Amino acid sequence: MSYPNSGRLSPNQYKKDKQPDHKGSITLERSLVKQLLEEQGDEITIKLSGWNRSGQYGDFISLAYDSYKKKEEAPSKPAPPISDEDIPF
């Protein structure tokens, strides 16, 4: 089963010198790529989350795009203007 913005890394069974220990891919939705291009500058950072898993063909690392964003605090309401009409002097 494939989930949006997810992928996997599996151990490289044919590893030779200078080759990676794991290989795999992550598939991103076009809308996410467009959003990242709009939100970020020339360098795009794709945050990933990973989980160790076991499957039919052995162990692998499951990957997903980490979409967590801190909630922006709501702007505080400005204080009401102070009126000096109630001051007796």
Backbone hydrogen bonds, N-H to C=O, Kabsch-Sander energy under -0.5 kcal/mol:
donor,donor_aa,acceptor,acceptor_aa,energy
6,S,3,Y,-0.8
6,S,27,T,-0.7
7,G,63,L,-2.1
8,R,25,S,-1.9
9,L,61,I,-2.9
10,S,23,K,-3.0
12,N,21,D,-3.0
13,Q,11,P,-1.0
15,K,12,N,-1.1
19,Q,16,K,-1.9
23,K,10,S,-2.6
25,S,8,R,-1.5
27,T,6,S,-2.4
28,L,26,I,-0.5
33,V,29,E,-1.9
34,K,30,R,-2.4
35,Q,31,S,-2.2
36,L,32,L,-2.7
37,L,33,V,-2.2
38,E,34,K,-1.9
39,E,35,Q,-2.5
40,Q,36,L,-2.3
44,I,42,D,-0.5
45,T,43,E,-0.5
46,I,44,I,-0.5
47,K,45,T,-0.7
49,S,64,A,-2.5
51,W,62,S,-2.1
53,R,60,F,-3.1
55,G,58,G,-1.8
58,G,55,G,-1.6
60,F,53,R,-2.4
61,I,9,L,-3.3
62,S,51,W,-3.0
62,S,60,F,-0.5
63,L,7,G,-2.5
64,A,49,S,-1.8
65,Y,5,N,-2.6
66,D,47,K,-3.0
67,S,65,Y,-1.0
87,I,84,D,-0.8
